[in-house]
């Protein structure tokens, strides 16, 4: 999980890594936008080889949700 959070953190410019925990609702992060959603989807595909659809992304709420799909 620690490595996943570091990879997720690289998508952001202003968010402190200390804010990112498995239970963090990433959509509630001040910096979150649809562009961050696309960048996150791309990161998961590039790093973990798992392609996520926009529909799947819309159902995810926490970093743990993203981690689970990246490792499924």
C-alpha angles and dihedrals in degrees: 000000000000092000091047091052090050090052091046090049091057089067090067134070104192107022116106113234088227088070091060115090130148090259094049113124095225094197088064093059109115092231096048117122138153088267089059088051091055091044090051091050089050092048091052091049095046099042102031102025093235119129113211122198122224088247091055091047091054091058094054120092109165137045086246089060090054092046092051094053092044090054099041 
